[in-house]
Amino acid sequence: MLSLVSRWHKSINEIPEQHWNNLIGHQSNPFYQWKWLHKLENSGSISPKQGWHPRHLGIWRRDILIAVAPLYLKGHSYGEFIFDQVFVRLAVELGIYYYPKLLGMSPLSPVDGYQFFYAPKEDSKALTIIMMDAIDRFAFENGISSCNFLYVDPAWSSLAKASGCAEWLNQKSLWSSSNNANFSDYLKRFNSNQRRNIKRERKVIKDAGIKVSAITGNKINKELLTVMHDFYEDHCQRWGPWGSKYLSCSFFEQLSNLDQRDQIVLFSAHHLDPQDPIAMSLCIKDKNMLWGRYWGSKEEINCLHFEVCYYSPIAWALDQGITHFDPGAGGNHKSRRGFVAKSTISLHRWYDKRMEVLISAWLDKVNTITSQEIEAANNQLPFKTSKPRLSNESYSSNES
């Protein structure tokens, strides 16, 4: 390990795509692929102007990248979906500057899968220690109060916790196919009351003369993704000061490039032509997983959100043999549509001993409460049988 060099990269452009992909793998979580992160930076959606300063940590052996940690310096907590205001308030009370902080996640994407990425056959345990030491030195040298890894891959978390990270549990939702062959099978899981409700909600859309079509592959073009951006922008504006708009139109346009278009599914709600939607949602996919990301509509139509963002994606996922669907952050209404509550892991390092002691004691209590809340939420699911079994095993694009 003596021949290794740690380097901090201010842009993903400083790391050749092939080097990054050799660690990430072409079939990995799409939100950590070089092309996705590059589009975020290249479009200006993630930039120092927006409060996101890329600081990717690379471990190099001569001119070969053998490990990398996607990292960002942040001057705020927007776009993370893990709400750390309690930490901010504590820092203020202690007279500590909370910002800037160091953050590890795929920006603006509350999807599980964060980890340090290692070259095959390298010693991941030893490299984790080296990388955490480099992060600690960087933090002390630059007056950084904390380092935070969000939406951590559970399989990697043991390595990080062994290096002194504290675990914080939060709650999210996940749909699983449970070997259902089609939407009718999916409906059979519900009790009779909720089964009627879902049928009624879908009938409202049908009676309005609205169809929902999944658009994939070559049918996705720059013009359609520009429309998707307009829907996204309008939806954010409807929420006023709480409707934060993060992504630029350029980001959506760049998604039309051939290099990543096969990972996109657009669900178009329309009267006649799918290319002329009245509402649309954008999802990201791979072989086994579907992620719901953004949506918007021209018209306020009852139940349209449920159809475009939940029911049509579920029906499509079942048809494609996709086993899991992450619908995105927030929304207690998801459980009524068959999404199960699960824990998501964030890991934290604090560089002020007072912060570390106080927050660690708080986390011991709050993690127990969160686990109880998840269990209680799943006990209330409107299924015919007992609460579903949900594994917190890490995301894998190769799972069977």
Contacts in CASP RR format, 6 or more apart in sequence:
PFRMAT RR
TARGET T0000
AUTHOR 0000-0000-0000
METHOD contacts of the structure
MODEL  1
MLSLVSRWHKSINEIPEQHWNNLIGHQSNPFYQWKWLHKLENSGSISPKQ
GWHPRHLGIWRRDILIAVAPLYLKGHSYGEFIFDQVFVRLAVELGIYYYP
KLLGMSPLSPVDGYQFFYAPKEDSKALTIIMMDAIDRFAFENGISSCNFL
YVDPAWSSLAKASGCAEWLNQKSLWSSSNNANFSDYLKRFNSNQRRNIKR
ERKVIKDAGIKVSAITGNKINKELLTVMHDFYEDHCQRWGPWGSKYLSCS
FFEQLSNLDQRDQIVLFSAHHLDPQDPIAMSLCIKDKNMLWGRYWGSKEE
INCLHFEVCYYSPIAWALDQGITHFDPGAGGNHKSRRGFVAKSTISLHRW
YDKRMEVLISAWLDKVNTITSQEIEAANNQLPFKTSKPRLSNESYSSNES
1 123 0 8 1.000
1 126 0 8 1.000
1 130 0 8 1.000
3 61 0 8 1.000
3 62 0 8 1.000
4 59 0 8 1.000
4 60 0 8 1.000
4 61 0 8 1.000
4 66 0 8 1.000
4 130 0 8 1.000
5 59 0 8 1.000
5 60 0 8 1.000
5 61 0 8 1.000
6 57 0 8 1.000
6 58 0 8 1.000
6 59 0 8 1.000
6 60 0 8 1.000
6 130 0 8 1.000
6 131 0 8 1.000
6 134 0 8 1.000
7 57 0 8 1.000
7 58 0 8 1.000
7 59 0 8 1.000
7 60 0 8 1.000
8 55 0 8 1.000
8 56 0 8 1.000
8 57 0 8 1.000
8 58 0 8 1.000
8 138 0 8 1.000
9 15 0 8 1.000
9 54 0 8 1.000
9 55 0 8 1.000
9 56 0 8 1.000
9 57 0 8 1.000
9 58 0 8 1.000
10 53 0 8 1.000
10 54 0 8 1.000
10 55 0 8 1.000
11 41 0 8 1.000
11 54 0 8 1.000
12 20 0 8 1.000
12 34 0 8 1.000
12 37 0 8 1.000
12 38 0 8 1.000
12 41 0 8 1.000
12 54 0 8 1.000
12 56 0 8 1.000
13 38 0 8 1.000
13 41 0 8 1.000
14 56 0 8 1.000
15 34 0 8 1.000
15 56 0 8 1.000
15 58 0 8 1.000
15 65 0 8 1.000
15 68 0 8 1.000
16 65 0 8 1.000
17 34 0 8 1.000
17 35 0 8 1.000
17 38 0 8 1.000
19 64 0 8 1.000
19 65 0 8 1.000
20 34 0 8 1.000
20 65 0 8 1.000
20 68 0 8 1.000
21 33 0 8 1.000
21 34 0 8 1.000
22 65 0 8 1.000
22 119 0 8 1.000
23 65 0 8 1.000
23 66 0 8 1.000
23 67 0 8 1.000
23 68 0 8 1.000
23 117 0 8 1.000
23 118 0 8 1.000
23 119 0 8 1.000
24 32 0 8 1.000
24 33 0 8 1.000
24 34 0 8 1.000
24 117 0 8 1.000
25 33 0 8 1.000
26 33 0 8 1.000
27 286 0 8 1.000
27 287 0 8 1.000
27 397 0 8 1.000
27 398 0 8 1.000
28 397 0 8 1.000
29 106 0 8 1.000
29 111 0 8 1.000
29 113 0 8 1.000
29 286 0 8 1.000
29 395 0 8 1.000
29 397 0 8 1.000
30 36 0 8 1.000
30 260 0 8 1.000
30 263 0 8 1.000
30 284 0 8 1.000
30 286 0 8 1.000
31 106 0 8 1.000
31 109 0 8 1.000
31 111 0 8 1.000
31 113 0 8 1.000
31 284 0 8 1.000
31 291 0 8 1.000
32 70 0 8 1.000
32 106 0 8 1.000
32 113 0 8 1.000
32 114 0 8 1.000
32 117 0 8 1.000
33 260 0 8 1.000
35 259 0 8 1.000
35 260 0 8 1.000
36 106 0 8 1.000
36 260 0 8 1.000
37 46 0 8 1.000
37 70 0 8 1.000
37 106 0 8 1.000
37 107 0 8 1.000
39 45 0 8 1.000
39 251 0 8 1.000
39 254 0 8 1.000
39 255 0 8 1.000
39 260 0 8 1.000
40 46 0 8 1.000
40 107 0 8 1.000
40 108 0 8 1.000
40 251 0 8 1.000
41 47 0 8 1.000
41 54 0 8 1.000
42 250 0 8 1.000
42 254 0 8 1.000
43 247 0 8 1.000
43 248 0 8 1.000
43 250 0 8 1.000
43 251 0 8 1.000
43 254 0 8 1.000
44 50 0 8 1.000
44 248 0 8 1.000
44 250 0 8 1.000
44 251 0 8 1.000
45 107 0 8 1.000
45 108 0 8 1.000
45 246 0 8 1.000
45 247 0 8 1.000
45 248 0 8 1.000
45 250 0 8 1.000
45 251 0 8 1.000
46 52 0 8 1.000
46 54 0 8 1.000
46 72 0 8 1.000
46 107 0 8 1.000
46 108 0 8 1.000
50 246 0 8 1.000
51 74 0 8 1.000
51 75 0 8 1.000
51 76 0 8 1.000
52 72 0 8 1.000
52 73 0 8 1.000
52 74 0 8 1.000
52 107 0 8 1.000
53 72 0 8 1.000
53 73 0 8 1.000
53 74 0 8 1.000
53 100 0 8 1.000
54 71 0 8 1.000
54 72 0 8 1.000
55 71 0 8 1.000
55 72 0 8 1.000
55 73 0 8 1.000
55 102 0 8 1.000
55 138 0 8 1.000
56 68 0 8 1.000
56 69 0 8 1.000
56 70 0 8 1.000
56 71 0 8 1.000
57 68 0 8 1.000
57 69 0 8 1.000
57 71 0 8 1.000
57 131 0 8 1.000
57 134 0 8 1.000
57 135 0 8 1.000
57 138 0 8 1.000
58 65 0 8 1.000
58 67 0 8 1.000
58 68 0 8 1.000
58 69 0 8 1.000
58 131 0 8 1.000
59 65 0 8 1.000
59 66 0 8 1.000
59 67 0 8 1.000
59 68 0 8 1.000
59 127 0 8 1.000
59 130 0 8 1.000
59 131 0 8 1.000
60 66 0 8 1.000
64 119 0 8 1.000
65 119 0 8 1.000
66 118 0 8 1.000
66 119 0 8 1.000
66 122 0 8 1.000
66 127 0 8 1.000
67 116 0 8 1.000
67 117 0 8 1.000
67 118 0 8 1.000
67 119 0 8 1.000
67 122 0 8 1.000
67 127 0 8 1.000
67 130 0 8 1.000
67 131 0 8 1.000
68 116 0 8 1.000
68 117 0 8 1.000
69 104 0 8 1.000
69 116 0 8 1.000
69 117 0 8 1.000
69 131 0 8 1.000
69 135 0 8 1.000
70 104 0 8 1.000
70 105 0 8 1.000
70 106 0 8 1.000
70 114 0 8 1.000
71 102 0 8 1.000
71 103 0 8 1.000
71 104 0 8 1.000
71 135 0 8 1.000
72 102 0 8 1.000
72 103 0 8 1.000
72 104 0 8 1.000
72 105 0 8 1.000
72 107 0 8 1.000
73 100 0 8 1.000
73 101 0 8 1.000
73 102 0 8 1.000
73 103 0 8 1.000
73 144 0 8 1.000
74 80 0 8 1.000
74 99 0 8 1.000
74 100 0 8 1.000
74 101 0 8 1.000
74 102 0 8 1.000
74 103 0 8 1.000
75 99 0 8 1.000
75 100 0 8 1.000
75 101 0 8 1.000
76 99 0 8 1.000
77 83 0 8 1.000
77 84 0 8 1.000
77 85 0 8 1.000
77 88 0 8 1.000
78 244 0 8 1.000
78 246 0 8 1.000
79 107 0 8 1.000
79 108 0 8 1.000
79 244 0 8 1.000
79 246 0 8 1.000
80 103 0 8 1.000
80 105 0 8 1.000
80 110 0 8 1.000
80 150 0 8 1.000
81 110 0 8 1.000
81 150 0 8 1.000
81 329 0 8 1.000
81 330 0 8 1.000
82 110 0 8 1.000
82 148 0 8 1.000
82 150 0 8 1.000
82 151 0 8 1.000
82 168 0 8 1.000
82 170 0 8 1.000
82 346 0 8 1.000
84 148 0 8 1.000
86 362 0 8 1.000
87 98 0 8 1.000
87 146 0 8 1.000
87 355 0 8 1.000
87 359 0 8 1.000
88 98 0 8 1.000
90 355 0 8 1.000
90 358 0 8 1.000
90 359 0 8 1.000
91 97 0 8 1.000
91 98 0 8 1.000
91 145 0 8 1.000
91 355 0 8 1.000
92 98 0 8 1.000
94 352 0 8 1.000
94 354 0 8 1.000
94 355 0 8 1.000
96 145 0 8 1.000
96 352 0 8 1.000
96 354 0 8 1.000
96 355 0 8 1.000
97 143 0 8 1.000
97 145 0 8 1.000
98 145 0 8 1.000
98 146 0 8 1.000
99 145 0 8 1.000
100 142 0 8 1.000
100 144 0 8 1.000
101 144 0 8 1.000
101 145 0 8 1.000
101 146 0 8 1.000
101 147 0 8 1.000
101 148 0 8 1.000
102 135 0 8 1.000
102 138 0 8 1.000
102 139 0 8 1.000
102 144 0 8 1.000
102 146 0 8 1.000
102 147 0 8 1.000
102 148 0 8 1.000
103 147 0 8 1.000
103 148 0 8 1.000
103 149 0 8 1.000
103 150 0 8 1.000
104 114 0 8 1.000
104 147 0 8 1.000
104 148 0 8 1.000
104 149 0 8 1.000
104 150 0 8 1.000
105 114 0 8 1.000
105 149 0 8 1.000
105 150 0 8 1.000
105 151 0 8 1.000
106 113 0 8 1.000
106 114 0 8 1.000
106 151 0 8 1.000
108 246 0 8 1.000
108 247 0 8 1.000
109 291 0 8 1.000
109 293 0 8 1.000
110 150 0 8 1.000
110 151 0 8 1.000
110 172 0 8 1.000
110 328 0 8 1.000
110 329 0 8 1.000
110 344 0 8 1.000
111 151 0 8 1.000
111 291 0 8 1.000
111 326 0 8 1.000
111 328 0 8 1.000
111 395 0 8 1.000
112 151 0 8 1.000
112 152 0 8 1.000
112 153 0 8 1.000
112 154 0 8 1.000
112 326 0 8 1.000
112 344 0 8 1.000
112 345 0 8 1.000
112 394 0 8 1.000
112 395 0 8 1.000
113 151 0 8 1.000
113 152 0 8 1.000
113 153 0 8 1.000
113 156 0 8 1.000
113 394 0 8 1.000
113 395 0 8 1.000
114 149 0 8 1.000
114 150 0 8 1.000
114 151 0 8 1.000
114 152 0 8 1.000
114 153 0 8 1.000
114 156 0 8 1.000
115 152 0 8 1.000
115 153 0 8 1.000
115 155 0 8 1.000
115 156 0 8 1.000
116 124 0 8 1.000
116 127 0 8 1.000
116 128 0 8 1.000
116 131 0 8 1.000
116 156 0 8 1.000
116 159 0 8 1.000
118 124 0 8 1.000
118 127 0 8 1.000
124 159 0 8 1.000
125 159 0 8 1.000
125 162 0 8 1.000
128 159 0 8 1.000
128 160 0 8 1.000
128 162 0 8 1.000
128 163 0 8 1.000
129 163 0 8 1.000
132 160 0 8 1.000
132 163 0 8 1.000
132 164 0 8 1.000
132 349 0 8 1.000
135 147 0 8 1.000
135 349 0 8 1.000
136 147 0 8 1.000
136 349 0 8 1.000
136 351 0 8 1.000
138 144 0 8 1.000
139 145 0 8 1.000
139 146 0 8 1.000
139 147 0 8 1.000
139 349 0 8 1.000
139 351 0 8 1.000
140 351 0 8 1.000
143 351 0 8 1.000
144 351 0 8 1.000
145 350 0 8 1.000
145 351 0 8 1.000
145 352 0 8 1.000
145 355 0 8 1.000
146 348 0 8 1.000
146 349 0 8 1.000
146 350 0 8 1.000
146 351 0 8 1.000
146 355 0 8 1.000
147 348 0 8 1.000
147 349 0 8 1.000
148 346 0 8 1.000
148 347 0 8 1.000
148 348 0 8 1.000
148 349 0 8 1.000
149 160 0 8 1.000
149 165 0 8 1.000
149 346 0 8 1.000
149 347 0 8 1.000
149 348 0 8 1.000
150 346 0 8 1.000
151 344 0 8 1.000
151 345 0 8 1.000
151 346 0 8 1.000
152 160 0 8 1.000
152 344 0 8 1.000
152 345 0 8 1.000
152 346 0 8 1.000
152 347 0 8 1.000
153 394 0 8 1.000
153 395 0 8 1.000
154 345 0 8 1.000
154 392 0 8 1.000
154 393 0 8 1.000
154 394 0 8 1.000
155 393 0 8 1.000
155 394 0 8 1.000
156 394 0 8 1.000
157 165 0 8 1.000
157 167 0 8 1.000
157 345 0 8 1.000
157 347 0 8 1.000
160 347 0 8 1.000
161 167 0 8 1.000
161 347 0 8 1.000
164 349 0 8 1.000
165 347 0 8 1.000
165 348 0 8 1.000
165 349 0 8 1.000
166 347 0 8 1.000
166 348 0 8 1.000
166 349 0 8 1.000
166 350 0 8 1.000
166 356 0 8 1.000
166 359 0 8 1.000
166 360 0 8 1.000
166 363 0 8 1.000
167 345 0 8 1.000
167 346 0 8 1.000
167 347 0 8 1.000
167 363 0 8 1.000
167 367 0 8 1.000
168 345 0 8 1.000
168 346 0 8 1.000
168 347 0 8 1.000
168 348 0 8 1.000
168 363 0 8 1.000
168 366 0 8 1.000
168 367 0 8 1.000
169 343 0 8 1.000
169 344 0 8 1.000
169 345 0 8 1.000
169 366 0 8 1.000
169 367 0 8 1.000
169 370 0 8 1.000
169 371 0 8 1.000
170 343 0 8 1.000
170 344 0 8 1.000
170 346 0 8 1.000
170 370 0 8 1.000
171 341 0 8 1.000
171 342 0 8 1.000
171 343 0 8 1.000
171 344 0 8 1.000
171 370 0 8 1.000
171 373 0 8 1.000
171 374 0 8 1.000
171 377 0 8 1.000
172 326 0 8 1.000
172 328 0 8 1.000
172 329 0 8 1.000
172 330 0 8 1.000
172 341 0 8 1.000
172 342 0 8 1.000
172 343 0 8 1.000
172 344 0 8 1.000
173 326 0 8 1.000
173 327 0 8 1.000
173 328 0 8 1.000
173 330 0 8 1.000
173 331 0 8 1.000
173 334 0 8 1.000
173 335 0 8 1.000
173 339 0 8 1.000
173 340 0 8 1.000
173 341 0 8 1.000
173 342 0 8 1.000
174 324 0 8 1.000
174 325 0 8 1.000
174 326 0 8 1.000
174 339 0 8 1.000
174 340 0 8 1.000
174 342 0 8 1.000
174 390 0 8 1.000
175 314 0 8 1.000
175 317 0 8 1.000
175 324 0 8 1.000
175 325 0 8 1.000
175 326 0 8 1.000
175 327 0 8 1.000
175 338 0 8 1.000
175 339 0 8 1.000
175 340 0 8 1.000
176 323 0 8 1.000
176 324 0 8 1.000
176 325 0 8 1.000
176 340 0 8 1.000
176 388 0 8 1.000
176 390 0 8 1.000
177 186 0 8 1.000
177 317 0 8 1.000
177 318 0 8 1.000
177 321 0 8 1.000
177 322 0 8 1.000
177 323 0 8 1.000
177 324 0 8 1.000
178 189 0 8 1.000
178 388 0 8 1.000
180 186 0 8 1.000
180 188 0 8 1.000
180 189 0 8 1.000
180 318 0 8 1.000
181 318 0 8 1.000
182 315 0 8 1.000
182 318 0 8 1.000
182 319 0 8 1.000
183 311 0 8 1.000
183 314 0 8 1.000
183 315 0 8 1.000
183 318 0 8 1.000
185 318 0 8 1.000
186 314 0 8 1.000
186 318 0 8 1.000
187 195 0 8 1.000
187 198 0 8 1.000
187 199 0 8 1.000
188 195 0 8 1.000
188 384 0 8 1.000
189 338 0 8 1.000
189 383 0 8 1.000
189 384 0 8 1.000
189 385 0 8 1.000
190 198 0 8 1.000
190 338 0 8 1.000
190 382 0 8 1.000
190 383 0 8 1.000
190 384 0 8 1.000
191 382 0 8 1.000
191 383 0 8 1.000
191 384 0 8 1.000
193 382 0 8 1.000
194 336 0 8 1.000
194 382 0 8 1.000
197 336 0 8 1.000
198 311 0 8 1.000
198 337 0 8 1.000
201 303 0 8 1.000
201 306 0 8 1.000
201 307 0 8 1.000
201 311 0 8 1.000
202 303 0 8 1.000
202 307 0 8 1.000
202 311 0 8 1.000
204 301 0 8 1.000
204 302 0 8 1.000
204 303 0 8 1.000
205 212 0 8 1.000
205 269 0 8 1.000
205 301 0 8 1.000
205 303 0 8 1.000
205 304 0 8 1.000
205 307 0 8 1.000
208 301 0 8 1.000
209 271 0 8 1.000
210 269 0 8 1.000
210 270 0 8 1.000
210 271 0 8 1.000
210 278 0 8 1.000
210 301 0 8 1.000
210 304 0 8 1.000
210 307 0 8 1.000
211 269 0 8 1.000
211 270 0 8 1.000
211 271 0 8 1.000
211 274 0 8 1.000
212 267 0 8 1.000
212 268 0 8 1.000
212 269 0 8 1.000
212 270 0 8 1.000
212 307 0 8 1.000
212 308 0 8 1.000
212 312 0 8 1.000
213 267 0 8 1.000
213 268 0 8 1.000
213 270 0 8 1.000
213 274 0 8 1.000
214 265 0 8 1.000
214 266 0 8 1.000
214 267 0 8 1.000
214 268 0 8 1.000
214 312 0 8 1.000
214 316 0 8 1.000
215 224 0 8 1.000
215 265 0 8 1.000
215 266 0 8 1.000
215 267 0 8 1.000
215 268 0 8 1.000
215 274 0 8 1.000
216 262 0 8 1.000
216 264 0 8 1.000
216 265 0 8 1.000
216 266 0 8 1.000
217 261 0 8 1.000
217 262 0 8 1.000
217 264 0 8 1.000
218 261 0 8 1.000
219 274 0 8 1.000
220 255 0 8 1.000
220 256 0 8 1.000
220 261 0 8 1.000
220 264 0 8 1.000
220 266 0 8 1.000
221 256 0 8 1.000
222 253 0 8 1.000
222 256 0 8 1.000
224 256 0 8 1.000
224 266 0 8 1.000
224 275 0 8 1.000
225 252 0 8 1.000
225 253 0 8 1.000
225 255 0 8 1.000
225 256 0 8 1.000
225 266 0 8 1.000
226 249 0 8 1.000
226 252 0 8 1.000
226 253 0 8 1.000
227 277 0 8 1.000
227 280 0 8 1.000
228 252 0 8 1.000
228 266 0 8 1.000
228 280 0 8 1.000
228 282 0 8 1.000
228 294 0 8 1.000
229 247 0 8 1.000
229 249 0 8 1.000
229 251 0 8 1.000
229 252 0 8 1.000
229 253 0 8 1.000
231 277 0 8 1.000
231 279 0 8 1.000
231 280 0 8 1.000
231 294 0 8 1.000
231 295 0 8 1.000
231 296 0 8 1.000
231 297 0 8 1.000
231 298 0 8 1.000
232 245 0 8 1.000
232 247 0 8 1.000
232 252 0 8 1.000
232 282 0 8 1.000
232 294 0 8 1.000
232 295 0 8 1.000
232 296 0 8 1.000
233 245 0 8 1.000
233 249 0 8 1.000
234 296 0 8 1.000
234 298 0 8 1.000
235 294 0 8 1.000
235 295 0 8 1.000
235 296 0 8 1.000
235 297 0 8 1.000
236 243 0 8 1.000
236 244 0 8 1.000
236 245 0 8 1.000
237 243 0 8 1.000
237 245 0 8 1.000
247 294 0 8 1.000
255 261 0 8 1.000
255 264 0 8 1.000
263 284 0 8 1.000
263 285 0 8 1.000
263 286 0 8 1.000
264 282 0 8 1.000
264 283 0 8 1.000
264 284 0 8 1.000
264 285 0 8 1.000
265 282 0 8 1.000
265 283 0 8 1.000
265 284 0 8 1.000
265 285 0 8 1.000
265 290 0 8 1.000
265 313 0 8 1.000
265 316 0 8 1.000
266 280 0 8 1.000
266 281 0 8 1.000
266 282 0 8 1.000
266 283 0 8 1.000
267 280 0 8 1.000
267 281 0 8 1.000
267 283 0 8 1.000
267 308 0 8 1.000
267 309 0 8 1.000
267 312 0 8 1.000
267 313 0 8 1.000
267 316 0 8 1.000
268 274 0 8 1.000
268 275 0 8 1.000
268 277 0 8 1.000
268 279 0 8 1.000
268 280 0 8 1.000
269 277 0 8 1.000
269 278 0 8 1.000
269 279 0 8 1.000
269 280 0 8 1.000
269 297 0 8 1.000
269 304 0 8 1.000
269 307 0 8 1.000
269 308 0 8 1.000
270 276 0 8 1.000
270 277 0 8 1.000
270 278 0 8 1.000
271 278 0 8 1.000
278 297 0 8 1.000
278 298 0 8 1.000
278 299 0 8 1.000
278 301 0 8 1.000
279 295 0 8 1.000
279 296 0 8 1.000
279 297 0 8 1.000
279 298 0 8 1.000
279 299 0 8 1.000
279 301 0 8 1.000
279 304 0 8 1.000
279 308 0 8 1.000
280 295 0 8 1.000
280 296 0 8 1.000
280 297 0 8 1.000
280 308 0 8 1.000
281 292 0 8 1.000
281 293 0 8 1.000
281 294 0 8 1.000
281 295 0 8 1.000
281 296 0 8 1.000
281 308 0 8 1.000
281 309 0 8 1.000
281 313 0 8 1.000
282 292 0 8 1.000
282 293 0 8 1.000
282 294 0 8 1.000
282 295 0 8 1.000
283 290 0 8 1.000
283 291 0 8 1.000
283 292 0 8 1.000
283 293 0 8 1.000
283 313 0 8 1.000
284 290 0 8 1.000
284 291 0 8 1.000
284 292 0 8 1.000
284 293 0 8 1.000
285 291 0 8 1.000
285 320 0 8 1.000
285 322 0 8 1.000
286 397 0 8 1.000
287 322 0 8 1.000
287 397 0 8 1.000
287 398 0 8 1.000
288 322 0 8 1.000
288 323 0 8 1.000
288 324 0 8 1.000
288 396 0 8 1.000
288 397 0 8 1.000
288 398 0 8 1.000
288 399 0 8 1.000
289 322 0 8 1.000
289 323 0 8 1.000
289 324 0 8 1.000
289 325 0 8 1.000
289 326 0 8 1.000
289 395 0 8 1.000
289 397 0 8 1.000
290 313 0 8 1.000
290 316 0 8 1.000
290 317 0 8 1.000
290 322 0 8 1.000
290 324 0 8 1.000
290 325 0 8 1.000
290 326 0 8 1.000
291 325 0 8 1.000
291 326 0 8 1.000
291 328 0 8 1.000
292 309 0 8 1.000
292 313 0 8 1.000
292 325 0 8 1.000
292 326 0 8 1.000
292 327 0 8 1.000
292 328 0 8 1.000
293 328 0 8 1.000
295 305 0 8 1.000
295 308 0 8 1.000
295 309 0 8 1.000
297 304 0 8 1.000
297 305 0 8 1.000
297 308 0 8 1.000
306 333 0 8 1.000
306 337 0 8 1.000
309 327 0 8 1.000
310 327 0 8 1.000
310 334 0 8 1.000
310 337 0 8 1.000
310 339 0 8 1.000
311 337 0 8 1.000
313 325 0 8 1.000
313 327 0 8 1.000
314 325 0 8 1.000
316 322 0 8 1.000
317 323 0 8 1.000
317 325 0 8 1.000
323 399 0 8 1.000
325 339 0 8 1.000
327 334 0 8 1.000
327 339 0 8 1.000
335 341 0 8 1.000
335 377 0 8 1.000
335 380 0 8 1.000
335 381 0 8 1.000
335 382 0 8 1.000
336 382 0 8 1.000
338 381 0 8 1.000
338 382 0 8 1.000
338 383 0 8 1.000
340 378 0 8 1.000
340 381 0 8 1.000
340 388 0 8 1.000
340 390 0 8 1.000
341 373 0 8 1.000
341 374 0 8 1.000
341 377 0 8 1.000
341 378 0 8 1.000
342 374 0 8 1.000
342 390 0 8 1.000
342 392 0 8 1.000
343 370 0 8 1.000
343 371 0 8 1.000
343 374 0 8 1.000
343 392 0 8 1.000
348 359 0 8 1.000
350 356 0 8 1.000
350 359 0 8 1.000
375 387 0 8 1.000
378 387 0 8 1.000
378 388 0 8 1.000
378 390 0 8 1.000
379 387 0 8 1.000
381 387 0 8 1.000
381 388 0 8 1.000
END
